[in-house]
Structures are given as structure tokens and as C-alpha cells.
Amino acid sequence: MGTRGRGRLADHPPAGPASGSPTGPADDSATGSATGPGNDSGSAPGSGPAPGATEGTAPAPVARGRAERRRTARRAARRRRRSRLREIPLVVVVALLVALVMKTFLVQVFVIPSGSMEQTIQVGDRVLVDKFTPWFGAEPERGEVVVFKDPGGWLENAHGSSTDGVVLRAAKQVLTFVGLLPSDSEQDLIKRVIGVGGDTVECCDERGRVSLNGSPLDEPYLAPGNPPSRQPFKVKVPQGRLWVMGDHRDVSADSRFHMGNPGQGTIPVSGVVGRAFMIAWPLGRVHQLEVPVSLSSVARAPAHGATAPDSPGRGPVPEEPPLVMGVLGILPLVGRRVGRVRS
């Protein structure tokens, strides 16, 4: 073979083992590699990579068994359950704090136990009472329906003795404090404001109507068949106090029946819990409690010294239960926080 043939072979790289070309001693000069026994760089037979393995690649991980996966899933489920159990006390505490804040500063629910505010408010109605605006100095106006604390002598304070154990009694006290259970100690009533400080309220004119600062009142909210009042009276409301009356005049133990008490039948503005602004239950009676124009439009009387009532309260005093108050007690089947309010 001539030198031209050798030149052509030198121009091409040698074929590897995968090409199927033999590698004998005649190729040693072309490849520049030694395959003899004295070659230290060569690999011993059988020492090469495993079949199917690639140089520089880690072996494939062994797949986990089905039992191990189930154990791992059970451990994760137990961790989630423990996490939820740890969260329950926090959720309860937050809910109690929210109820307490609502009861104290925002809105409170009262359940009406008697008919002294019919037909405006029926027995069993749940009314929402605004406790927020009084914190900004707002005072009750004529015609508004307000909830107020017993000024003294308006309600009976007889309560039955409790048969609850120490633990149950303590739990009830906590729930009562945040407004989720009824309270026997709180004595509240609900009435409509007829006169404010400086007003002169009188009954009755020649047509049997109540007069406010000399202006006869149109009272469409009165219960059917009820006159404005069956007893005559005349009183000038002291400053900082209110004259209140029920809409069902024949059964309402209101200011008229307590004119012999301190305050001459009036109540202090400071004793007002809040303004009832809506009936929230039952659903068929949900509506806002509007302020009658006949009361709100009467001019305020000039401030002068208070005068004693011309007529003391007389006649039998109607018996009224206290109001039941609640924060969560809008629906009858929902836990309700209660104090006593009497209408």
C-alpha cells in the first residue's frame, strides 16, 4: 500500500469499540495508545461501568414501599389533628373577647318579655340597641325608644336561690359576663322618650291628648284601644333627666306610676344603656324603629328650674318583667347573652 493510503487513514479518528472495528497492534501507531500489558492507564477487564450506567450519574433511588408511605401519611394526619386541637382554645378566647366588646361598646340584643311597648314592639321580639353613639356624647331625643337601668324602685329584685354547683355557677358567671347567658342581676327596662330636660309634659287636654310644651301630641304608635293616659299629670322634666312612657299605656309601669319616687318619675340620662333602633327577630317583623315626627318636631323649652309634679302617680302599678338582653341572641335557637330589661 502506498504512502497516499496511509495519509488518508491518518486524516480520520480511529473507530471505537462501538463501531465494531478491530483494534489490533497495527492500529497502535495510528491511535497513539497502548493496549499492551505494560499500559498503566488501561482498565482491567470487567472494571468498567455497570451496564446501563452513565459515567458521572448517581444510581437511581430505591422506591419507597407502600407501607412506608402509609406510615408517613398517618404521621402527617396526627400532626394536623394536634395543630387543630391547639387552635381551639385560641378560637374560643377570641370569640369571647369579640362578644364582650360588642356587648360593652357596640350593639346589644334585648328580648322583650312583656307587652308594655305594643304595638311597636311585641312580646318575644329581639331588638338591637345602639351602645356606640353614647360614647361620643349623644343623648336620647324625644320619640326614641331607649333601654335604661332601673333608677330605683321600678322593678322587683326577688330572685330564687341557685342550686348550681360551684363549677357550673362559675362557668355561668363567665358566660354571663361576656353576654352569652342570661343575667339575673341586671335590671333594665325599655320605654319611649316623651320629654327631655326642660320640657313640660302634661295630660290631658280637652281631647284627652298628652301635651309637650303646650303642643298636643299625635301618637300613632299607641296600642289600639289605649288612651294617651287614664290619669292626669303635669311635670317639668329636670335637666339631665328623661320622662318615659310605654306605647301600651294601660299596662306600662312608666314614669306616671313613679312620680312619688326620687326624680319625680323621671330617669337619669346617665342610666340609659342605649337606643333601640331595629327589630331583628322574627324575620317577618324586621324593621327600623322610627322616631315620630310629632315628637321630634316640638321645639325645646327654655331651660329653667324644675318644678314638682302637679299630680302624683296613682292607681295600680302594672307588673312588668325585666328585659332579657343578649349579644348573640338574635335568633331564638342561638346562644344568647342576657340581662334583664323590663318594658
C-alpha positions in Angstrom: 0.0 0.0 0.0 1.4 3.4 -0.9 2.0 6.4 1.2 -1.2 8.0 -0.1 -3.2 5.4 1.6 -1.6 5.9 4.9 -2.2 9.7 4.7 -5.9 9.1 4.3 -6.1 6.9 7.3 -4.3 9.4 9.5 -6.8 12.1 8.5 -9.7 10.2 10.3 -10.0 9.3 14.0 -9.9 5.7 15.0 -13.2 3.9 15.4 -14.1 3.0 19.0 -15.3 -0.4 20.1 -18.9 0.5 19.5 -18.1 0.8 15.7 -17.3 -2.8 15.5 -13.7 -2.2 14.1 -11.0 -4.4 15.4 -8.2 -2.8 17.4 -5.0 -4.8 16.8 -1.4 -4.0 17.1 -1.3 -2.5 13.6 -3.6 0.4 14.8 -1.3 1.4 17.6 0.7 3.7 15.5 -2.4 5.4 14.2 -4.1 5.9 17.6 -1.1 6.7 19.7 -2.5 4.5 22.5 -1.1 1.3 24.0 -3.2 -1.6 24.9 -0.5 -3.9 25.9 0.1 -5.4 29.3 2.5 -2.6 30.3 0.0 0.2 29.8 -0.8 1.6 33.3 -3.6 3.8 32.0 -5.7 0.9 30.7 -8.6 -0.6 32.5 -8.6 -4.1 33.8 -11.1 -6.4 32.2 -14.5 -6.2 34.0 -13.7 -2.9 35.8 -15.8 -0.6 33.6 -19.1 1.0 34.5 -22.1 -1.2 35.1 -24.3 -2.0 32.1 -26.8 0.9 31.5 -24.9 3.3 33.8 -23.7 6.6 32.6 -20.4 8.0 33.8 -20.9 10.8 36.4 -24.5 9.9 37.2 -25.7 8.7 40.7 -27.6 5.5 41.0 -31.4 5.8 40.9 -33.0 6.0 44.4 -34.8 2.9 45.6 -38.6 3.5 45.5 -40.3 3.6 49.0 -42.6 0.8 49.9 -46.4 1.2 50.2 -46.3 0.6 53.9 -43.8 3.3 54.5 -46.0 5.8 52.5 -49.0 4.9 54.7 -47.0 5.4 57.9 -45.8 8.8 56.7 -49.4 9.8 55.8 -50.7 8.8 59.2 -47.9 10.8 61.0 -48.9 13.9 58.9 -52.6 13.4 59.8 -51.8 13.2 63.5 -49.7 16.4 63.3 -52.7 18.2 61.6 -55.1 17.0 64.3 -52.8 18.2 67.1 -52.5 21.5 65.4 -56.2 21.9 65.2 -56.7 21.0 68.9 -54.1 23.6 69.9 -56.0 26.2 67.9 -59.4 25.6 69.6 -58.6 27.4 72.9 -57.4 30.4 70.9 -60.6 30.5 68.8 -62.8 30.3 71.9 -60.9 33.1 73.6 -61.1 35.3 70.6 -64.9 34.7 70.2 -65.5 35.5 73.9 -63.5 38.8 73.5 -65.5 39.8 70.4 -68.7 39.1 72.3 -67.6 41.1 75.2 -66.5 44.1 73.1 -69.8 44.0 71.2 -71.8 43.9 74.4 -69.9 46.7 76.0 -69.3 49.2 73.2 -71.3 48.4 70.1 -74.6 46.6 69.8 -76.6 44.6 72.2 -79.7 42.4 71.7 -82.6 42.5 74.1 -85.5 40.1 74.2 -88.9 41.7 75.1 -90.7 39.8 77.8 -93.9 41.9 78.2 -96.4 43.9 76.2 -95.9 47.4 77.5 -94.4 48.6 74.2 -97.1 47.1 71.9 -97.9 47.5 69.1 -94.5 48.9 68.3 -92.6 46.0 69.9 -94.2 42.7 70.5 -93.6 40.1 73.2 -90.6 37.9 72.2 -89.2 40.4 69.7 -85.4 40.8 69.6 -84.4 44.4 69.4 -80.9 45.8 68.5 -79.7 48.5 70.9 -77.1 51.0 69.8 -74.5 51.4 72.6 -71.9 53.0 70.4 -73.1 56.6 69.9 -73.5 57.4 73.6 -69.7 57.1 73.9 -69.4 60.2 71.7 -71.8 62.3 73.9 -75.1 61.6 72.0 -78.1 62.0 74.3 -81.6 60.5 73.8 -84.1 62.6 71.9 -87.9 62.7 72.1 -89.6 59.8 70.4 -86.6 57.4 70.6 -87.1 54.0 72.2 -84.4 53.6 74.9 -83.2 50.8 77.2 -82.2 52.1 80.7 -81.2 50.8 84.1 -83.8 50.7 86.8 -83.4 54.1 88.6 -84.6 52.5 91.8 -88.0 51.1 92.8 -89.2 50.3 89.3 -88.5 46.6 89.4 -88.8 43.8 91.9 -85.4 42.4 93.0 -86.6 39.0 94.2 -84.6 36.1 92.7 -84.7 32.4 93.5 -81.7 30.8 95.1 -79.4 28.9 92.7 -79.0 25.1 93.0 -75.9 25.0 90.7 -72.6 23.6 91.9 -69.5 25.7 92.3 -68.0 24.8 88.9 -71.3 25.3 87.0 -72.0 28.6 88.8 -68.6 29.9 87.9 -68.9 28.9 84.3 -72.3 30.6 84.1 -70.9 33.8 85.6 -68.1 33.9 83.0 -70.6 33.4 80.1 -73.0 35.9 81.6 -70.2 38.4 81.9 -69.4 38.2 78.2 -73.1 38.2 77.3 -73.8 34.6 76.2 -76.1 33.7 79.1 -79.0 35.5 80.9 -78.2 37.6 83.9 -80.5 37.9 87.0 -78.6 40.8 88.4 -79.0 43.3 85.6 -82.3 45.2 85.7 -83.2 47.0 82.5 -86.3 48.5 81.1 -87.4 49.8 77.7 -89.7 52.8 77.1 -90.2 55.7 74.7 -88.8 59.1 75.5 -91.6 61.7 75.7 -89.8 64.6 77.4 -86.2 65.7 77.9 -84.6 68.1 80.3 -86.6 71.4 80.4 -89.8 70.0 78.8 -93.2 70.2 80.4 -95.3 67.1 79.9 -99.0 67.3 80.7 -102.1 65.2 80.3 -104.7 65.6 79.3 -106.1 68.4 77.1 -109.8 68.6 76.2 -109.4 65.9 73.6 -107.5 63.6 76.1 -104.1 64.1 74.4 -100.7 64.4 76.1 -99.2 67.9 75.6 -95.5 68.6 75.3 -94.5 72.3 76.0 -98.1 73.2 75.3 -98.3 71.3 72.0 -100.7 68.3 71.8 -99.1 65.2 70.6 -100.3 62.9 67.8 -99.3 59.4 69.0 -99.9 56.8 66.2 -97.7 54.3 67.9 -100.1 53.7 70.8 -101.7 50.3 71.2 -105.2 50.1 69.8 -107.9 51.0 72.3 -105.5 52.8 74.7 -106.0 56.4 75.6 -102.8 58.5 75.9 -103.3 58.3 79.7 -106.0 57.4 82.1 -104.5 59.5 84.9 -103.9 63.2 84.7 -100.4 64.6 85.4 -98.2 67.5 84.8 -94.4 67.6 85.3 -91.4 69.7 84.2 -88.5 67.4 83.5 -85.3 68.3 85.3 -82.1 68.9 83.3 -80.2 65.7 82.7 -83.3 63.5 83.1 -86.0 62.0 80.8 -89.7 61.4 81.0 -90.5 58.0 79.5 -93.8 56.2 78.7 -94.7 52.8 77.2 -96.7 52.6 73.9 -99.2 50.3 75.6 -100.3 52.8 78.2 -102.8 50.7 80.0 -100.1 48.1 81.0 -97.0 50.2 81.1 -95.4 50.9 84.5 -93.7 54.0 83.3 -92.9 57.5 84.6 -96.5 58.2 85.5 -96.5 55.4 88.2 -93.3 56.5 89.8 -93.8 60.3 90.3 -93.5 59.8 94.1 -90.1 58.3 93.7 -86.8 60.3 93.7 -86.6 62.1 90.4 -90.4 62.6 90.2 -90.9 59.7 87.8 -88.0 60.8 85.5 -84.9 58.7 84.8 -81.3 60.0 84.6 -79.7 60.3 81.2 -76.6 58.6 82.7 -78.7 55.4 83.3 -79.6 55.0 79.6 -77.9 51.8 78.2 -78.6 52.7 74.5 -81.2 53.4 71.8 -83.3 50.6 70.3 -83.0 51.2 66.6 -84.2 47.9 65.0 -86.3 44.8 65.5 -84.1 41.9 64.3 -86.3 38.9 65.0 -88.7 37.4 64.0 -87.9 37.8 60.3 -91.4 38.8 59.4 -91.1 41.8 61.7 -87.6 43.1 60.9 -87.7 46.9 60.5 -86.2 50.0 61.9 -87.8 51.8 64.8 -88.5 55.3 63.5 -88.8 58.5 65.6 -92.3 60.0 65.3 -92.3 63.4 63.7 -94.9 64.7 66.2 -92.3 64.4 69.0 -89.1 65.3 67.2 -90.6 68.5 65.7 -91.6 70.0 69.1 -89.4 73.0 70.0 -87.2 72.5 73.0 -88.4 74.5 76.0 -86.1 77.2 77.5 -84.1 75.9 80.5 -85.5 76.9 83.9 -85.6 75.3 87.3 -87.5 72.1 87.6 -90.9 72.1 89.2 -92.6 69.4 91.2 -95.2 67.3 89.5 -98.8 68.6 89.8 -100.2 65.1 90.2 -98.6 62.1 92.0 -98.8 58.7 90.3 -101.9 56.8 91.3 -103.7 53.7 90.5 -102.3 50.1 90.5 -98.8 49.8 89.1 -98.7 47.3 86.3 -96.4 44.4 86.9 -93.5 44.1 84.4 -90.7 41.6 84.0 -87.2 42.9 83.3 -85.9 42.8 79.7 -83.7 40.0 78.7 -80.6 41.2 76.9 -78.1 39.4 74.7 -75.3 39.9 72.2 -75.7 36.7 70.3 -79.3 36.2 71.0 -80.9 37.5 67.8 -82.2 34.1 66.8 -84.1 32.1 69.4 -82.0 29.0 68.9 -78.7 30.8 69.0 -76.8 31.1 72.3 -78.0 34.4 73.8 -76.4 36.8 76.3 -79.0 38.2 78.6 -79.5 40.8 81.2 -82.9 41.9 82.4 -84.8 44.6 80.7 -88.4 45.4 81.5 -90.8 47.1 79.3 
